[in-house]
């Protein structure tokens, strides 16, 4: 790949500032560690790719020692090292030594002469002696280690990474450069870095100095094979020091890859990399695409504005009552503040959204769409909704952030909030119909929802439907909104794999959180039918492939990189990864031996049969009731008298629903008498032994009756 012209100017600038920053970087990146400048190894470095100065790796301090932590491309038997002139290298083989020449370069050195057989992921103490004119000199020890299998990502900034690590809201903008090398040292990608900033919530506050980052490129580039070109990318550190969080990197990796293999909507590409920033190793990171509206990501139409709120002013509208969950803080959060105006409304209001059931919403006051400029919406269920620019809270308490467009106009918030509220109204009606006579499945794509739900549930994701739960809707050919798709999947480092029920214990516990949707969908026979089909026929074979060697291969791929990572961040991949694998195996066994069993009720649908209608059951039903939908009464169900369990002979045209009762697939026996899983004295779905599922509606017309 030819060097880009603009690189020369940047490299000249970078070389000038790095000398001045060197001492600062060493002390700031690892506070309290011994400085590499204390010994003769201070100038030792490894050029991972000779044509890319940004890929040079240098000695760095950690835990009171000096380290040269090398990417997979380093070949111990033919390595080039650079340092001070006339430097002598010694290892553990008595009497053996190698020398750097008068230019301080040692090309194609065979370090096995100093240590014998050398392996990736193993520590080797390299003694470095710099000779002076009289033959004496300083001696220092640097510990050599190298990674294996992973590509390396090298980012060079014009300031220390400690500036970004000081605050999530601190962004480094300006000059920066990135190169990505494969495990043989070949250049895969290079690009100018426009900005780099911290990201995440718990992953930021509880990750120590191994921070997660978002970064943007000046020009779009493809950093992951097959991902397509884009400017925005993400680096996940997988280093949260909190109970239930994963530090192996496996939770996120496996869940995101399962979602991709299951053809989940807008699935993101991921890749484990060895990350270097300012020529020092930062650890094993998961490089991912960003969740955004973009051709190669969430590929929906973007809104076009005359102005997208140039003043960045938003207005909150809410009812005069407190809502559920985190909404109890609304009176504090929405009491005004910078660029937020508050308009309180009473329970009786002329506001269309509040009248429709929306409890509160926030919109941008200055955004104005171009004629015909309406696009789709990227949404997120997030209990921290109040920190976002535009959002709404539904009648049932679902907390929905409008991620894109970030500064949505009142008309846009109105459109998407009413659309979601109409879906929710149908979801919570036994018939599935809202007051407008539309079924909830007209608003949401059940196939995509079943895939996302399956990955959330199987991975025991504690944040499922609570945060990082993304959805999107686009424009159809008539300019209306398409059914909402669930995806892309995101954020799986917090899980409870020890739970052997269908859902994580936490699901449905906190009244008022959006997780309530997660439970309500399980009362719909059409969704549960789709969900069980995905779990049994799509997820299961993929897991079997993982269990029959795929997971071992992933752990082996990460093993050496994680050995280097442990030097800096004191995790223990070798001990923790097998525990994760065993927990996943146990969860699989519990799921398919005790949850997805034929004695449970797993779906109901209506099919024409014998001149009437038959209820087709997946699993086992204890009873079936038949109902006719009274559309004039807002979708109320009227039981059809005299109908047998299995067959209905309709006596009149109309819309019919079958309601089957049986053993609840989501039942967790340990929660049966738990007060945390009750609402107004009644057990939540996960604490109920039996469940009633309602089928999708079936329309009988004069032409259809008796066929």
C-alpha positions, 0 to 999 in steps of 0.5 A: 500500500503506497504511503499517502502524501499527507502522512509525511507532514504528520510524521514530521510533526509527530516525531518532533512532539514525541521526544518531548512527550516521552517522559510524560507518557511513561509516567502518565500511562501507568502511574506508580510504575518504574520509568523505562528511562531508569536503565539502558533499555530506554531506547529499545524498540521494535519496528513492527512494519518498517514502512509504518513508523506508527507501528513502532513498539517501545519499552514501557513500564508496568508493575515496577518492571520494564517491558517490550510487549510485541505484536504477533508479527514479531518473529523471535528467530528473525527480529529487528530491534533498534536502540542505542549504538553498541548495545549488547543483548544477553539472555538466559543461555550462559555466554550467549550475546547479540549486538546492535551495530554502530547505528543502534540496529540489530537486523534479523536477530535470532533471540533463541540464541539467547534463550533457547526455544521461545514461545508466544505469551511467555516472559523472557528477561532480556539484559541490555548493556550499553557500552561506552568508550572504555568498555563499561556502561549501563545495564538494564533488564527488559521483559520480552513477550509477544502475542500470537494470532491477533492483528495489531492496531497502532494509533499515534496521537499528538498528546498522551492517552492520559488526557482522554482517560481523565474524563469520558467527555475529554475528546482528543481532536486533531492530528493522529494516525492509525495503522492496522497490521496482520499477524505477519506484519503486513499493512491492512489499513491506514487512516488519519484519526480525527478524534478519539474519546472515551465511551460507555457507562459501567465500562468507563467508570469501572475499567481502571486505566484500560478504558473503552474508546470511540474514535473517528477517521477523517476519511472512511476506511474498512478496519474489519474485513467485510465490514465496509468502509466507515469513519466511526469505530469502537474499541471495547476494553472488556475490563469492568471490575464489578460483580457479574462483569466479564474480563475475558472478552468472551461474553461480548465476542460470543454473543455478537458473533452468534447474533451475526451468524443468526443473521440478526438485523444490522449485525455488527462486525467484530475483531479482537486486536492487540491495541497500541497507543502512542507506541505502547501496548494497551491490551487485548481489545475488541474492535467493533463497528459503531451503532449508527445510521450508515450504509454499511451498518443500520442501513436506513434513510437519514433525515435531511434538515434545513437546520438540525437544532443549531442552538442545541436547545431541547424541551421536556414535556411531561405529565404532572405525575411521577412515572415508573422506574428511573422516572421517579427522578424526573422532578430533579432531572427535568427541573431545567438546566442547561439548554433544557426547558420544562413545560409541565402538564396536568393529567388532563391535557391538550397535548396529543402525545400525553393524551395518547399515553406517552408519559413524557418526552423531549424534543429539539426546538430548533430542528427543521426538516427539509420538504420530503426529508423525513428519514428513519429512526435508530432507537434504544431502550435505556434507563439512563434516557434522561441524559440523552437529547431526545426521548420519550417514555411510554404508557407502560414505562418503556424508556426510549431514546432516539439515538438518531436523529440526535436532535429530533424535531417535535414532529419527529418525536411525535411520529415515532412516539405515537408509532411505538405507543400504538405497538405497545397498546396492542402488545398489552391487549389480550387480543393484540389489537390497539384502539385503532384496530391494528395488531401489534405485529404490524408495528414490529418485525417478530422475526428480527425480535426473536433473534435478538431476544434469543441471544439476550436470553441465552447469554443471560444478558443482565441488561436485556431490554434495559439498556443498549437494546437497539431498534430501528425503523425505516421509510416504506414506499409510501413514506410511512414507517416500516415495522420496527426491527430489533438490532443491532445487538450490543453490550453483553459483558454483564451476565448471570450464566449461573441462572438456569431459567429461560431469562436472567433472574433480573429480567422483570424484577424492577417494576417500570423498566423497559424489561416489562416488554421482554415479559409481555412478548412471551404472552403472545403465541405468535411471537413465542412460536417464532422465538422457540423456532429460533432457539431450537433450530437456529441458535442450537446448531450454532452453539453445538458448533461452538461447543465442538471446538469453536469456543476452544479455538476462540480461547486459544486465539486469545490466549497469548494476547491475554497473557500480555494483557495480564501484565498490565491489567492483572486479569487471569484469562487462563483461569477465567475463560474455562469457567465461562466455557463451563457456565455456557455449557451448563446453561445450554444443558439447562435450556434444552433439557429443562426449558425448551421441553415438549411439556411446555406451552411454546406457541399457538396459531390458528389454521383452517381445518375441517370446515372450521378453525383449529388451534395448532399448539407447539408443545403442550396445552392444558386447555384452549379457549376461543374468542371473537375480537369486538373491534367496536369495543376497542379490540375487546375479546368476546368468548365464543360459547360452546367451542371445543378445545381444538376446533371452532366452527365460526357462525359469523364473520369476524376476527378470531383468537385462540387462547391456550393455557399451559406450562410457562416456558419462562417460569423460574421456580426460585422466584415463585414466592419472591416479593421482588417479582410481584406487582400489586400482589400478583406474581410476574410472568417469570414467577407464574407456573402457567401462562395463557398465550394468545394467537395471532388473529385469524380473519373469517369472511363470507368467502372464507367461512367453511373453506 
